[in-house]
């Protein structure tokens, strides 16, 4: 397992590097887990003849495909189709915790995951119909952990267990769980709070006042907000603030002035937060954007 940073962790299985580790499951090309305490580089890439699925355990990450942005919250899946170019927004993945796997695309006439031909055709068709972002079942982390344990073990018939565990995760995606009901009025009230902040990202909002205006306790407000947006309110607001900072950095304004406008007492504190979420310092990001235009 490769580790980096004081609170970050990364584990990756690559079939091409393992020389038959689970030779009975050639469809599983990659499996990985990342806990990111700061932004991590994910540049433009694709997977030939295979799907990539990313499950967000916590945090909030944004992917880019063909100039379109896809924000993904905790408890959601994101996936890309074979050969589809994609990357993390700004080429960096936000602080988060994720599982992901890359699976060879099922093809007609193949013995894909040793399913019969009708089942292979069914899976192939359903994969094409999946929305870009969709909810995950609560058991996904446990399923991934079990698969990771199988891959790392010396157990007999590990290929059998691994194959069925991969299939278990896949079928869980294809059979969508029922959405958790949240009172529509509460949902709308919280959405109004979020829109107000997005209009005024330089403001500093009190969580207590936000909860009071919605009519719930602070703890319940945190719970509802996390279910809706995949992050704690403070973390979400900081991310929106840094997105606004990116817009301001495209102008000729001094970085110190931008930091002050966004409510930071020092430009050093602003730089620390910006680099953690975006992956580079404000000056480096500005230079990168200007070099690309």
C-alpha positions as CSV (number, residue, x, y, z in Angstrom):
1,X,0.0,0.0,0.0
2,X,1.3,3.4,-1.0
3,X,0.9,6.2,1.5
4,X,1.3,9.9,1.1
5,X,0.7,12.9,3.3
6,X,-0.1,12.8,7.0
7,X,-3.8,11.9,6.6
8,X,-3.9,10.4,3.1
9,X,-3.8,6.8,1.9
10,X,-3.9,5.0,-1.4
11,X,-4.2,1.3,-2.3
12,X,-4.3,0.1,-5.9
13,X,-4.6,-3.3,-7.6
14,X,-3.6,-3.3,-11.3
15,X,-4.2,-6.6,-13.2
16,X,-1.4,-5.8,-15.6
17,X,1.2,-5.6,-12.7
18,X,0.1,-8.6,-10.7
19,X,0.9,-11.5,-13.1
20,X,-2.1,-13.7,-12.5
21,X,-2.9,-12.6,-9.0
22,X,-6.6,-13.3,-9.7
23,X,-6.2,-14.8,-13.2
24,X,-9.7,-16.1,-13.1
25,X,-11.1,-12.6,-13.2
26,X,-9.5,-10.9,-16.2
27,X,-12.4,-8.5,-16.5
28,X,-11.2,-6.6,-13.4
29,X,-8.5,-4.4,-14.7
30,X,-8.1,-2.0,-11.7
31,X,-9.4,-1.7,-8.1
32,X,-8.5,1.1,-5.8
33,X,-9.1,3.1,-2.6
34,X,-8.0,6.6,-1.9
35,X,-8.4,8.8,1.2
36,X,-7.3,12.3,0.2
37,X,-6.5,15.0,2.8
38,X,-5.6,17.4,0.0
39,X,-6.2,17.8,-3.7
40,X,-4.7,15.0,-5.8
41,X,-3.7,15.2,-9.5
42,X,-6.0,13.3,-11.9
43,X,-5.2,14.5,-15.5
44,X,-7.1,13.8,-18.7
45,X,-7.2,10.0,-19.4
46,X,-9.5,7.3,-20.7
47,X,-9.9,3.5,-20.4
48,X,-9.9,1.6,-23.7
49,X,-12.7,-1.0,-24.0
50,X,-13.6,-0.7,-20.3
51,X,-15.8,1.2,-17.9
52,X,-14.5,3.1,-14.8
53,X,-16.8,3.4,-11.8
54,X,-16.0,5.7,-8.9
55,X,-17.9,5.5,-5.6
56,X,-17.6,8.6,-3.3
57,X,-17.5,7.5,0.4
58,X,-17.3,11.0,1.7
59,X,-16.4,14.4,0.3
60,X,-17.5,16.0,-2.9
61,X,-15.7,15.7,-6.2
62,X,-16.2,17.1,-9.7
63,X,-15.4,15.4,-12.9
64,X,-15.1,16.9,-16.4
65,X,-16.1,15.2,-19.6
66,X,-16.0,17.1,-22.9
67,X,-16.2,20.5,-21.1
68,X,-19.2,19.4,-19.0
69,X,-18.8,19.3,-15.2
70,X,-20.3,16.5,-13.0
71,X,-20.3,17.2,-9.2
72,X,-20.6,13.9,-7.3
73,X,-21.6,13.8,-3.6
74,X,-20.9,11.2,-0.9
75,X,-23.0,8.1,-1.4
76,X,-23.1,8.4,-5.2
77,X,-21.5,6.6,-8.2
78,X,-19.9,8.3,-11.2
79,X,-18.9,6.3,-14.3
80,X,-17.3,6.7,-17.7
81,X,-17.8,4.6,-20.8
82,X,-15.1,2.9,-22.8
83,X,-12.6,5.3,-24.5
84,X,-14.3,8.3,-22.9
85,X,-11.8,11.1,-22.1
86,X,-12.3,12.5,-18.6
87,X,-10.4,14.2,-15.8
88,X,-10.9,15.8,-12.4
89,X,-11.9,19.4,-12.5
90,X,-8.7,21.6,-12.7
91,X,-6.9,18.3,-13.1
92,X,-7.1,17.7,-9.4
93,X,-9.4,15.6,-7.3
94,X,-10.8,17.4,-4.2
95,X,-10.2,16.0,-0.7
96,X,-12.4,13.0,-0.4
97,X,-12.5,9.3,0.2
98,X,-13.3,7.0,-2.8
99,X,-13.3,3.5,-4.1
100,X,-13.0,2.9,-7.8
101,X,-12.7,0.0,-10.2
102,X,-12.1,-0.4,-14.0
103,X,-14.0,-3.2,-15.6
104,X,-13.6,-4.6,-19.1
105,X,-16.7,-4.0,-21.2
106,X,-18.9,-7.0,-21.8
107,X,-19.0,-8.1,-25.4
108,X,-21.3,-10.4,-27.4
109,X,-20.0,-13.9,-27.5
110,X,-17.6,-13.5,-24.6
111,X,-17.5,-15.5,-21.4
112,X,-17.6,-12.2,-19.5
113,X,-17.5,-13.0,-15.7
114,X,-18.5,-16.5,-16.8
115,X,-22.1,-15.4,-17.3
116,X,-24.3,-17.0,-20.0
117,X,-24.9,-15.0,-23.2
118,X,-28.3,-13.7,-22.2
119,X,-27.0,-12.3,-19.0
120,X,-24.0,-10.7,-20.7
121,X,-26.3,-9.0,-23.2
122,X,-28.5,-7.8,-20.3
123,X,-25.6,-6.3,-18.4
124,X,-24.1,-4.7,-21.5
125,X,-27.5,-3.1,-22.3
126,X,-28.0,-1.8,-18.7
127,X,-24.5,-0.3,-18.5
128,X,-25.3,1.8,-21.6
129,X,-28.4,3.1,-19.9
130,X,-26.9,4.1,-16.6
131,X,-27.1,7.8,-15.7
132,X,-23.7,9.6,-15.3
133,X,-24.3,10.0,-11.6
134,X,-26.5,7.7,-9.5
135,X,-27.1,6.7,-5.9
136,X,-25.2,3.8,-4.2
137,X,-26.4,1.3,-1.8
138,X,-25.2,1.6,1.8
139,X,-23.3,-1.7,1.6
140,X,-20.9,-0.6,-1.1
141,X,-17.9,0.2,1.1
142,X,-18.3,-3.2,2.8
143,X,-18.4,-4.9,-0.6
144,X,-15.3,-3.2,-1.7
145,X,-13.5,-4.0,1.5
146,X,-14.4,-7.7,1.1
147,X,-13.1,-7.7,-2.5
148,X,-9.8,-6.1,-1.4
149,X,-9.4,-8.7,1.3
150,X,-10.0,-11.5,-1.2
151,X,-7.4,-10.1,-3.6
152,X,-4.8,-9.7,-0.9
153,X,-5.4,-13.2,0.6
154,X,-3.9,-16.6,-0.1
155,X,-7.3,-18.4,0.2
156,X,-8.2,-21.3,-2.0
157,X,-10.4,-20.6,-5.0
158,X,-9.9,-16.8,-4.5
159,X,-10.9,-16.3,-8.2
160,X,-14.3,-17.7,-7.5
161,X,-14.9,-15.4,-4.5
162,X,-13.4,-12.4,-6.3
163,X,-15.5,-12.9,-9.5
164,X,-18.7,-13.1,-7.5
165,X,-17.8,-10.1,-5.3
166,X,-17.2,-8.0,-8.5
167,X,-20.5,-9.2,-9.8
168,X,-22.2,-8.4,-6.5
169,X,-21.0,-4.8,-6.7
170,X,-22.0,-4.5,-10.4
171,X,-25.5,-5.8,-9.9
172,X,-25.9,-3.5,-6.9
173,X,-25.3,-0.6,-9.3
174,X,-27.8,-1.9,-11.9
175,X,-30.5,-2.5,-9.3
176,X,-31.1,1.0,-8.0
177,X,-32.0,1.5,-4.3
178,X,-35.0,3.5,-3.3
179,X,-34.2,7.1,-2.6
180,X,-34.3,8.2,1.1
181,X,-37.3,10.5,1.5
182,X,-36.5,14.1,2.8
183,X,-39.3,16.5,3.5
184,X,-39.7,18.6,0.3
185,X,-40.1,21.8,2.4
186,X,-36.9,21.2,4.3
187,X,-35.1,20.3,1.1
188,X,-36.2,23.6,-0.5
189,X,-35.3,25.6,2.6
190,X,-31.7,24.2,2.6
191,X,-31.4,24.7,-1.2
192,X,-32.4,28.4,-0.7
193,X,-29.6,28.7,1.9
194,X,-27.1,27.2,-0.5
195,X,-28.2,29.5,-3.3
196,X,-27.8,32.5,-1.1
197,X,-24.3,31.5,-0.2
198,X,-23.4,30.8,-3.9
199,X,-24.6,34.4,-4.7
200,X,-22.4,35.8,-1.8
201,X,-19.4,33.4,-1.4
202,X,-17.4,36.1,0.4
203,X,-19.9,36.1,3.3
204,X,-19.4,34.1,6.5
205,X,-22.5,32.3,7.5
206,X,-23.4,30.9,10.9
207,X,-24.4,27.3,10.9
208,X,-26.6,28.0,13.9
209,X,-28.5,30.8,12.1
210,X,-28.8,28.6,9.0
211,X,-30.3,25.8,11.0
212,X,-32.6,28.2,12.9
213,X,-33.9,29.7,9.6
214,X,-34.7,26.2,8.3
215,X,-36.4,25.3,11.6
216,X,-34.3,22.3,12.7
217,X,-31.6,21.7,15.3
218,X,-27.9,22.2,14.4
219,X,-27.2,18.5,14.5
220,X,-30.2,17.7,12.3
221,X,-29.2,20.5,9.9
222,X,-25.8,18.9,9.6
223,X,-27.4,15.5,8.9
224,X,-29.8,16.8,6.2
225,X,-27.1,18.9,4.6
226,X,-24.7,16.0,4.3
227,X,-27.4,13.7,2.8
228,X,-28.2,16.4,0.2
229,X,-24.7,17.7,-0.7
230,X,-22.3,15.0,0.5
231,X,-20.3,17.4,2.7
232,X,-20.6,19.2,6.0
233,X,-21.9,22.8,5.5
234,X,-18.5,24.4,6.4
235,X,-16.6,22.2,3.9
236,X,-19.2,22.8,1.2
237,X,-19.1,26.6,1.7
238,X,-15.3,26.6,1.6
239,X,-15.3,24.7,-1.7
240,X,-17.8,27.3,-3.2
241,X,-15.6,30.0,-1.9
242,X,-12.5,28.6,-3.7
243,X,-14.5,28.2,-6.9
244,X,-15.3,31.9,-6.7
245,X,-11.6,32.5,-6.0
246,X,-10.8,30.7,-9.3
247,X,-13.1,33.1,-11.1
248,X,-11.4,36.2,-9.5
249,X,-7.9,34.8,-10.3
250,X,-8.7,35.0,-14.0
251,X,-8.7,38.8,-13.6
252,X,-5.6,41.0,-12.9
253,X,-6.5,41.6,-9.2
254,X,-3.9,41.2,-6.6
255,X,-4.0,37.8,-4.8
256,X,-3.9,39.7,-1.4
257,X,-7.0,41.7,-2.4
258,X,-8.8,38.5,-3.4
259,X,-8.0,36.9,-0.1
260,X,-9.4,39.9,1.8
261,X,-12.6,40.0,-0.3
262,X,-13.2,36.3,0.5
263,X,-12.9,37.0,4.2
264,X,-9.4,35.6,4.9
265,X,-7.3,37.5,7.4
266,X,-4.1,36.8,5.6
267,X,-3.1,35.8,2.1
268,X,-1.1,32.9,3.5
269,X,-4.2,31.4,5.0
270,X,-6.0,31.8,1.7
271,X,-3.1,30.2,-0.1
272,X,-3.2,27.2,2.3
273,X,-6.9,26.6,1.8
274,X,-6.8,27.1,-1.9
275,X,-3.9,24.7,-2.4
276,X,-5.6,22.0,-0.3
277,X,-8.8,22.1,-2.3
278,X,-7.5,23.0,-5.8
279,X,-4.1,21.4,-5.8
280,X,-1.9,24.4,-6.5
281,X,-1.2,27.8,-5.1
282,X,-3.3,30.8,-6.4
283,X,-0.3,32.1,-8.3
284,X,0.5,28.7,-9.8
285,X,-3.2,28.3,-10.8
286,X,-3.4,31.7,-12.4
287,X,-0.2,31.0,-14.4
288,X,-1.5,27.6,-15.5
289,X,-4.8,29.1,-16.7
290,X,-3.1,31.9,-18.6
291,X,-0.6,29.5,-20.2
292,X,-3.5,27.4,-21.6
293,X,-5.2,30.4,-23.2
